[in-house]
Amino acid sequence: MKKVVFLLVLLLPGIIFSYVGMLDDFDTALKLAKIEDKEAIVMFSDTSCVYCVKFVKETLADETVQDLLKAGFVFSQIYKSNPGKASYVVGEEWKEMSYGELYAYFQIRGTPTFWFFTSENALLTNLPGYVPAKDFTTILRFLGERAYETATFEDYRSKESTFMGEPKIVRVSEEDYNYVLQNDPIAREYKDQEVDKFTVWLTKDESTAEYLLEEGVFRVILLN
């Protein structure tokens, strides 16, 4: 999928977790996005970045931003100093690299820088700099609704949108079912609890999955 290019006119003026669904690993974010049929957002950050802290404390603390993320995105904040390796497609092959090499590959010249990926892990677009909650809400709706297929960002932001996400059942293997349960902070196995439509609910029963979908749950993971 070709990279979507759109202009965002925004005011640019320690690790803090204000969003319960936040991950800290590149590979986990992309894998969960693919399994759950969501888009991934990776925030390239730095421990000394004042605007990274501001984004986490203010933008990610916004209720609408959190609901949109839970409904249709997997969000990860990473650092160049992250231990371990990360993998992404270089040419036509997956390449394993350090996080420092990952920053170089994605040409991170300042932080925060956001990279957006499709549910198939293809590059969608990127955005450098701090983003206030109101603007980030519009960006999430623009991408989640795939409005870029028919409109420019400027046209989209001039209109009101109440889009929150697309409820769906995703059928997965037992391996992927267990991976979601173990790695997604907002995933729960459904056992007659109160239904929160922003939770990623997992079930092994078809009728339960249909019930959860009828209740408006944005992502139901069903063991195939």
Backbone bond lengths (Angstrom), bond angles and torsions (degrees), N, CA, C in turn:
res aa  C-N    CA-C-N  psi(-1)  N-CA   C-N-CA  omega(-1)  CA-C   N-CA-C  phi
1 M - - - 1.477 - - 1.524 108.84 -
2 K 1.285 115.90 130.07 1.461 118.32 -177.97 1.524 111.02 -70.70
3 K 1.305 114.77 150.53 1.457 120.60 -178.02 1.524 109.84 -65.14
4 V 1.309 114.82 132.33 1.457 120.22 178.08 1.520 108.28 -83.40
5 V 1.310 115.53 125.79 1.460 119.89 -179.23 1.523 108.73 -109.54
6 F 1.299 115.63 122.74 1.459 118.45 174.51 1.519 108.48 -147.42
7 L 1.309 115.51 151.68 1.464 120.87 -177.16 1.517 109.66 -95.23
8 L 1.319 115.12 129.49 1.451 120.47 177.53 1.517 108.09 -113.55
9 V 1.322 116.94 116.35 1.455 120.40 179.02 1.525 107.27 -93.57
10 L 1.318 116.27 104.20 1.453 121.08 -174.01 1.520 110.65 -125.95
11 L 1.304 117.12 153.22 1.461 121.83 174.72 1.516 108.11 -83.03
12 L 1.343 117.43 120.08 1.456 120.68 178.28 1.521 109.37 -99.66
13 P 0.817 129.49 94.14 1.445 124.33 -171.49 1.518 111.00 -58.79
14 G 17.689 107.64 -81.69 1.432 153.99 4.02 1.499 110.21 32.98
15 I 1.000 145.61 161.48 1.441 150.98 -178.91 1.522 108.44 -86.99
16 I 1.282 118.52 117.26 1.454 122.46 -179.39 1.527 107.70 -127.56
17 F 1.306 117.82 128.90 1.449 121.23 -177.67 1.526 109.45 -108.25
18 S 1.316 116.39 104.23 1.454 120.32 178.95 1.524 110.34 -106.76
19 Y 1.325 116.86 -2.47 1.465 121.85 -178.60 1.517 108.36 -124.78
20 V 1.319 116.08 116.94 1.456 121.21 -173.02 1.534 112.62 -62.19
21 G 1.327 117.19 -23.65 1.458 120.29 -178.16 1.512 114.11 -88.28
22 M 1.333 118.11 1.92 1.457 120.62 -175.87 1.524 112.68 -68.80
23 L 1.337 115.94 135.17 1.457 122.74 174.90 1.522 108.67 -105.62
24 D 1.339 115.61 169.43 1.463 119.51 178.20 1.531 111.53 -130.82
25 D 1.334 115.49 24.67 1.464 120.43 -176.70 1.525 110.22 -138.01
26 F 1.318 116.96 129.17 1.463 122.85 -176.17 1.525 111.58 -64.23
27 D 1.331 116.99 -52.31 1.463 121.10 -175.97 1.524 111.91 -63.15
28 T 1.329 116.78 -41.20 1.461 120.57 179.82 1.521 111.22 -61.72
29 A 1.322 116.60 -41.67 1.465 121.02 179.85 1.523 111.44 -61.10
30 L 1.328 116.40 -47.50 1.462 119.63 -178.17 1.521 112.07 -68.55
31 K 1.327 116.24 -37.20 1.462 118.65 179.50 1.519 111.25 -68.19
32 L 1.336 117.71 -43.80 1.458 120.03 177.62 1.522 111.65 -61.77
33 A 1.340 116.00 -40.77 1.469 119.67 179.28 1.519 110.89 -59.99
34 K 1.317 115.90 -40.76 1.473 119.54 -179.25 1.520 111.26 -68.87
35 I 1.328 116.91 -43.32 1.464 120.26 179.89 1.526 110.91 -64.52
36 E 1.327 116.71 -44.81 1.465 121.55 -173.89 1.530 113.43 -86.45
37 D 1.312 116.97 -1.09 1.460 122.35 -178.02 1.537 110.51 57.54
38 K 1.332 114.34 51.07 1.454 122.22 175.95 1.528 109.14 -122.23
39 E 1.325 115.99 166.76 1.456 120.01 172.28 1.525 108.67 -89.18
40 A 1.317 116.58 151.32 1.466 121.10 -179.62 1.520 110.21 -107.93
41 I 1.327 114.92 144.38 1.459 121.69 173.42 1.520 107.47 -125.40
42 V 1.324 115.88 124.64 1.459 120.16 176.84 1.525 108.31 -114.25
43 M 1.318 115.53 121.20 1.461 121.96 177.98 1.531 108.38 -96.80
44 F 1.319 116.02 109.14 1.459 121.24 176.39 1.524 106.99 -79.91
45 S 1.322 115.99 117.23 1.455 121.61 -170.36 1.519 111.23 -123.72
46 D 1.334 115.05 -179.99 1.453 122.18 177.12 1.522 108.22 -148.84
47 T 1.315 117.22 141.99 1.458 120.66 -175.39 1.525 113.22 -64.20
48 S 1.338 117.37 -21.94 1.467 120.73 -179.82 1.528 112.58 -101.60
49 C 1.326 116.60 10.97 1.468 121.95 -174.71 1.526 110.87 -86.08
50 V 1.326 116.10 109.72 1.468 121.71 -179.18 1.525 111.46 -63.52
51 Y 1.327 116.85 -40.88 1.460 119.97 -177.33 1.521 112.47 -75.04
52 C 1.324 117.54 -22.45 1.469 120.67 173.05 1.526 109.03 -66.68
53 V 1.328 116.02 -45.93 1.460 121.34 177.94 1.523 110.54 -62.06
54 K 1.315 116.80 -42.59 1.470 121.86 179.40 1.530 110.46 -61.60
55 F 1.336 116.86 -41.96 1.467 120.62 179.58 1.523 110.25 -62.99
56 V 1.324 116.83 -45.93 1.461 120.74 -178.18 1.530 110.87 -65.92
57 K 1.329 117.06 -43.45 1.462 121.39 -176.22 1.519 113.19 -73.67
58 E 1.330 116.91 -32.32 1.460 119.94 -174.16 1.528 112.92 -108.13
59 T 1.316 117.43 -57.08 1.471 120.28 -176.60 1.519 111.64 -67.13
60 L 1.329 116.68 -48.26 1.460 119.34 -178.53 1.522 112.72 -72.31
61 A 1.310 117.09 -14.00 1.463 120.43 177.12 1.527 112.20 -82.75
62 D 1.336 116.37 -11.05 1.461 121.17 -178.65 1.529 110.47 -70.20
63 E 1.308 116.82 131.99 1.469 121.58 -174.49 1.529 112.43 -62.54
64 T 1.322 117.57 -42.68 1.467 119.76 -179.42 1.522 111.21 -66.93
65 V 1.325 117.30 -40.46 1.461 120.96 176.12 1.524 109.68 -59.18
66 Q 1.325 117.07 -45.81 1.461 120.27 -179.36 1.520 111.67 -63.04
67 D 1.317 117.45 -41.75 1.466 120.73 179.85 1.533 110.86 -64.43
68 L 1.320 117.30 -43.05 1.464 120.55 178.57 1.524 111.46 -63.51
69 L 1.327 116.61 -40.88 1.460 120.14 178.45 1.524 110.74 -63.89
70 K 1.309 116.94 -46.54 1.465 120.25 -179.78 1.527 111.23 -62.11
71 A 1.322 116.51 -37.71 1.460 120.87 -174.80 1.529 113.22 -72.28
72 G 1.338 117.64 -35.97 1.460 116.72 -171.61 1.509 117.50 -142.34
73 F 1.340 118.00 6.56 1.462 119.87 -175.11 1.529 111.54 -136.87
74 V 1.318 114.73 157.70 1.463 121.88 167.68 1.519 105.97 -115.78
75 F 1.331 116.44 124.17 1.462 121.25 -172.70 1.522 110.63 -113.78
76 S 1.346 115.87 132.80 1.458 120.63 178.08 1.518 110.30 -135.70
77 Q 1.327 116.43 136.93 1.456 122.11 172.88 1.530 107.32 -109.25
78 I 1.337 116.23 124.13 1.464 119.39 -177.61 1.527 110.29 -124.72
79 Y 1.337 114.70 165.30 1.463 122.22 -178.46 1.525 109.62 -131.73
80 K 1.318 115.74 150.63 1.461 120.66 177.99 1.532 110.57 -59.92
81 S 1.325 115.85 -28.46 1.463 121.21 -178.01 1.525 113.48 -85.16
82 N 1.339 117.79 2.20 1.466 119.96 179.19 1.526 110.65 -53.60
83 P 1.322 117.77 136.03 1.465 119.35 174.78 1.525 110.57 -74.13
84 G 1.305 116.49 167.40 1.454 119.59 176.25 1.518 112.81 81.76
85 K 1.322 114.45 -166.82 1.449 122.20 -174.72 1.519 111.31 -120.81
86 A 1.311 115.85 161.74 1.463 122.57 174.03 1.525 107.80 -131.38
87 S 1.318 116.97 156.16 1.461 120.51 -177.08 1.519 110.79 -129.09
88 Y 1.336 114.87 139.82 1.464 119.12 172.39 1.523 108.93 -156.31
89 V 1.338 114.92 166.02 1.458 120.33 -176.95 1.523 110.47 -75.01
90 V 1.304 115.70 124.06 1.466 122.74 173.18 1.522 106.07 -120.50
91 G 1.327 115.62 114.01 1.465 118.69 -171.58 1.514 108.33 72.91
92 E 1.318 116.73 -115.90 1.461 120.94 178.11 1.525 111.87 -118.25
93 E 1.324 116.79 9.54 1.456 120.07 -177.02 1.520 111.28 -125.58
94 W 1.329 115.48 149.37 1.460 120.19 174.41 1.515 108.42 -74.64
95 K 1.321 116.11 132.60 1.456 121.27 -179.46 1.524 109.49 -121.49
96 E 1.314 115.11 134.40 1.460 120.36 175.99 1.516 108.68 -90.76
97 M 1.325 116.73 135.03 1.466 120.60 -176.99 1.517 110.26 -147.40
98 S 1.325 116.78 161.10 1.458 120.67 173.95 1.530 108.36 -71.68
99 Y 1.319 116.90 166.76 1.459 119.37 178.09 1.528 111.25 -66.95
100 G 1.316 117.02 -31.14 1.459 119.91 174.69 1.520 111.05 -62.95
101 E 1.322 115.82 -42.42 1.468 120.56 177.30 1.520 110.95 -67.38
102 L 1.346 116.16 -33.92 1.467 120.63 178.10 1.524 110.06 -64.08
103 Y 1.330 117.45 -42.92 1.464 122.03 177.23 1.527 110.35 -59.64
104 A 1.325 116.23 -41.77 1.466 120.26 179.42 1.521 110.41 -67.19
105 Y 1.322 117.08 -40.40 1.464 121.41 -178.32 1.531 110.45 -62.64
106 F 1.338 116.47 -39.98 1.464 120.33 -179.54 1.529 112.37 -90.25
107 Q 1.332 116.28 9.39 1.463 123.08 173.32 1.535 111.94 54.81
108 I 1.323 115.20 50.04 1.461 120.66 179.49 1.524 109.03 -80.47
109 R 1.320 116.22 110.35 1.470 121.71 -179.15 1.527 112.15 -105.25
110 G 1.302 116.74 -13.35 1.455 121.46 178.44 1.517 109.59 -159.18
111 T 1.309 116.24 160.48 1.458 119.88 -179.70 1.537 110.19 -128.28
112 P 1.332 117.85 149.45 1.461 123.68 -0.75 1.530 111.94 -76.56
113 T 1.312 115.46 149.94 1.462 122.39 168.58 1.523 107.00 -128.94
114 F 1.319 115.82 129.98 1.463 121.35 -177.85 1.525 109.57 -105.19
115 W 1.322 115.36 130.71 1.461 120.43 170.68 1.522 107.90 -112.66
116 F 1.335 115.33 133.93 1.458 122.04 -179.38 1.524 109.06 -109.91
117 F 1.330 115.71 136.52 1.460 121.88 -177.53 1.533 109.69 -125.77
118 T 1.316 115.72 148.58 1.462 120.00 174.18 1.528 109.24 -72.90
119 S 1.324 116.28 173.48 1.468 120.45 177.72 1.523 111.89 -65.95
120 E 1.328 116.44 -15.14 1.470 120.76 176.77 1.525 111.15 -98.22
121 N 1.338 116.17 12.48 1.465 123.26 176.75 1.522 114.16 72.31
122 A 1.337 118.01 12.17 1.459 120.72 175.80 1.530 109.08 -78.71
123 L 1.329 116.23 149.57 1.461 120.49 178.42 1.522 109.93 -66.77
124 L 1.327 114.92 133.84 1.457 120.13 179.00 1.522 110.22 -106.27
125 T 1.313 116.84 -57.58 1.458 121.72 176.02 1.526 108.44 -170.18
126 N 1.321 116.70 174.85 1.462 119.97 175.42 1.523 110.05 -135.01
127 L 1.314 115.32 165.33 1.460 121.60 -177.37 1.525 109.48 -150.71
128 P 1.320 117.52 116.25 1.466 119.97 177.37 1.525 111.36 -90.56
129 G 1.329 115.95 147.87 1.456 120.14 171.48 1.516 115.57 99.92
130 Y 1.312 114.46 163.09 1.468 122.08 177.94 1.527 110.57 -65.00
131 V 1.331 116.32 142.37 1.465 121.93 179.70 1.528 109.82 -129.61
132 P 1.332 118.34 120.74 1.472 120.71 176.29 1.529 110.99 -64.71
133 A 1.309 116.09 158.72 1.465 121.69 -175.60 1.530 112.61 -57.35
134 K 1.327 117.21 -43.30 1.468 119.87 -178.47 1.518 111.51 -60.20
135 D 1.328 117.09 -43.49 1.463 120.85 179.39 1.523 111.63 -70.96
136 F 1.330 116.37 -38.60 1.462 119.27 -179.33 1.523 110.43 -66.74
137 T 1.327 116.43 -35.17 1.467 120.59 175.42 1.525 110.72 -58.93
138 T 1.324 116.61 -45.75 1.464 120.82 179.54 1.531 110.78 -64.15
139 I 1.317 117.26 -41.01 1.467 121.48 178.62 1.525 110.74 -61.42
140 L 1.328 116.45 -46.14 1.464 120.26 -179.98 1.525 111.31 -61.68
141 R 1.325 116.65 -40.34 1.466 119.80 179.14 1.532 111.04 -69.23
142 F 1.310 116.50 -39.52 1.460 121.59 179.01 1.531 110.64 -61.02
143 L 1.320 116.21 -44.43 1.466 120.54 -179.74 1.521 111.61 -75.83
144 G 1.340 116.75 -45.23 1.456 119.96 -177.47 1.513 113.19 -63.57
145 E 1.306 116.09 -34.47 1.468 121.66 179.87 1.530 111.09 -83.66
146 R 1.341 116.11 -5.79 1.472 122.91 -175.73 1.529 111.03 55.18
147 A 1.326 114.86 35.88 1.465 120.35 -178.88 1.519 111.32 -65.36
148 Y 1.344 116.67 -21.06 1.467 120.45 179.90 1.524 112.81 -63.11
149 E 1.324 116.74 -14.54 1.463 120.06 178.82 1.527 111.67 -73.95
150 T 1.337 116.67 -21.05 1.464 119.57 -176.09 1.523 114.43 -131.26
151 A 1.352 116.95 -8.23 1.469 118.60 -175.01 1.521 110.62 -145.76
152 T 1.322 114.99 157.92 1.461 119.72 172.80 1.527 108.18 -82.14
153 F 1.311 116.69 162.43 1.458 119.98 179.50 1.525 110.73 -64.35
154 E 1.325 116.58 -39.65 1.463 119.78 -179.13 1.521 111.33 -63.31
155 D 1.330 117.61 -40.33 1.467 120.48 177.19 1.533 109.84 -65.43
156 Y 1.332 115.82 -41.43 1.461 120.28 -177.11 1.519 111.17 -64.85
157 R 1.320 116.71 -44.29 1.461 119.67 -175.23 1.527 112.59 -71.08
158 S 1.328 117.44 -13.74 1.465 120.53 179.23 1.532 112.02 -81.50
159 K 1.334 115.90 -6.71 1.459 120.32 -178.71 1.530 109.77 -116.61
160 E 1.320 116.15 157.58 1.458 121.03 177.79 1.522 109.84 -80.05
161 S 1.315 116.33 137.77 1.459 120.60 175.59 1.522 108.63 -135.29
162 T 1.339 115.57 137.59 1.461 120.98 177.12 1.526 110.39 -113.55
163 F 1.319 116.63 13.48 1.465 121.06 -178.12 1.529 110.46 -58.03
164 M 1.350 115.57 132.95 1.461 119.86 177.25 1.526 112.07 -119.55
165 G 1.317 116.71 -25.26 1.453 119.18 -178.32 1.516 110.38 155.79
166 E 1.322 115.77 177.65 1.460 121.49 -178.22 1.530 109.19 -118.89
167 P 1.338 117.53 107.01 1.464 119.71 178.51 1.534 110.92 -62.10
168 K 1.321 116.52 136.13 1.464 119.24 179.21 1.515 111.59 -159.83
169 I 1.320 114.87 156.81 1.457 123.16 172.49 1.517 107.68 -99.31
170 V 1.320 116.46 130.32 1.463 121.14 177.67 1.525 107.85 -116.17
171 R 1.315 116.48 120.65 1.472 121.73 179.77 1.523 109.59 -89.50
172 V 1.322 115.86 129.46 1.462 120.06 -173.26 1.529 111.07 -134.11
173 S 1.327 114.82 165.97 1.459 121.18 175.25 1.527 109.66 -76.68
174 E 1.317 116.76 168.56 1.463 120.28 178.33 1.535 110.56 -63.73
175 E 1.333 116.55 -36.97 1.464 120.37 178.72 1.519 111.14 -62.21
176 D 1.341 116.55 -45.19 1.467 119.86 179.81 1.529 111.62 -70.57
177 Y 1.312 116.75 -35.24 1.468 121.99 177.07 1.527 109.76 -57.70
178 N 1.319 115.73 -49.22 1.464 120.78 -179.48 1.532 111.48 -67.94
179 Y 1.334 116.74 -33.45 1.465 120.34 179.30 1.528 110.34 -64.29
180 V 1.326 116.82 -44.26 1.466 120.81 178.55 1.527 110.13 -62.58
181 L 1.309 116.00 -46.08 1.463 120.83 -178.08 1.524 111.75 -60.74
182 Q 1.331 116.56 -35.76 1.462 121.31 -176.74 1.532 113.63 -85.71
183 N 1.335 117.86 -23.49 1.464 119.61 -169.89 1.517 116.31 -118.30
184 D 1.331 118.60 -18.29 1.461 119.94 -179.61 1.527 109.55 -94.04
185 P 1.336 118.42 116.20 1.467 121.64 -177.36 1.523 114.03 -61.98
186 I 1.335 117.44 -22.07 1.471 118.82 -178.13 1.534 111.73 -104.12
187 A 1.322 117.86 13.17 1.465 121.54 -179.57 1.524 110.82 -94.98
188 R 1.336 115.60 138.13 1.454 122.16 177.73 1.527 109.49 -140.84
189 E 1.319 116.28 145.28 1.462 120.00 173.22 1.524 107.97 -81.48
190 Y 1.331 116.78 129.81 1.457 120.18 -174.39 1.524 111.40 -79.16
191 K 1.342 115.13 124.19 1.467 121.36 178.59 1.523 109.19 -139.71
192 D 1.341 114.60 58.98 1.461 122.51 178.19 1.531 114.03 63.94
193 Q 1.354 116.77 28.13 1.465 119.38 175.06 1.526 110.52 -78.17
194 E 1.315 115.23 172.84 1.458 119.97 171.19 1.530 107.70 -64.60
195 V 1.310 116.47 136.00 1.465 120.57 -174.41 1.522 111.23 -86.30
196 D 1.320 115.34 118.75 1.464 122.75 171.13 1.524 106.17 -105.68
197 K 1.324 117.47 119.02 1.464 119.93 -172.84 1.523 113.56 -68.87
198 F 1.343 117.95 -13.69 1.461 120.35 -179.50 1.530 112.71 -94.74
199 T 1.319 117.11 -7.37 1.461 121.22 173.82 1.528 109.09 -75.72
200 V 1.321 117.59 144.65 1.460 121.50 171.25 1.526 106.06 -85.20
201 W 1.322 115.90 106.16 1.457 120.61 -177.05 1.519 110.95 -93.42
202 L 1.314 116.33 135.80 1.460 121.71 176.87 1.521 109.77 -112.62
203 T 1.314 115.70 140.13 1.458 120.57 178.20 1.524 109.43 -151.71
204 K 1.338 114.27 156.64 1.464 120.63 177.75 1.520 110.96 -107.90
205 D 1.342 114.86 7.31 1.460 120.58 -175.17 1.530 110.63 -117.08
206 E 1.321 117.06 126.03 1.471 122.75 -177.43 1.525 112.11 -61.55
207 S 1.321 117.51 -43.95 1.466 119.75 -177.78 1.532 110.94 -67.94
208 T 1.321 116.80 -34.13 1.464 120.23 176.19 1.519 110.46 -65.75
209 A 1.325 115.90 -41.12 1.466 120.82 178.13 1.521 110.49 -60.55
210 E 1.326 116.89 -43.30 1.469 121.16 179.25 1.527 110.96 -64.87
211 Y 1.320 116.41 -39.08 1.466 121.00 177.81 1.526 110.21 -61.95
212 L 1.323 116.88 -46.29 1.463 121.08 -179.29 1.533 110.67 -63.11
213 L 1.322 116.35 -38.25 1.462 119.90 177.67 1.517 110.67 -64.39
214 E 1.337 116.95 -41.50 1.463 121.31 178.01 1.524 111.42 -63.48
215 E 1.327 116.80 -28.05 1.459 121.59 178.88 1.530 112.07 -79.80
216 G 1.331 116.05 -2.21 1.454 120.19 176.07 1.515 115.18 91.27
217 V 1.329 117.54 13.31 1.464 120.57 179.07 1.528 109.41 -63.93
218 F 1.321 115.93 131.74 1.465 119.68 -174.92 1.525 113.54 -75.38
219 R 1.342 116.59 -30.15 1.447 116.74 177.64 1.526 110.98 -142.51
220 V 1.338 114.77 115.46 1.450 122.27 176.82 1.524 107.79 -112.55
221 I 1.326 116.09 123.80 1.454 120.90 179.84 1.527 108.15 -101.92
222 L 1.326 115.15 117.60 1.467 121.10 -175.34 1.525 109.55 -113.18
223 L 1.342 115.79 127.03 1.457 120.04 176.17 1.513 108.68 -66.12
224 N 1.304 116.27 121.31 1.470 121.86 -174.76 1.521 110.56 -75.62
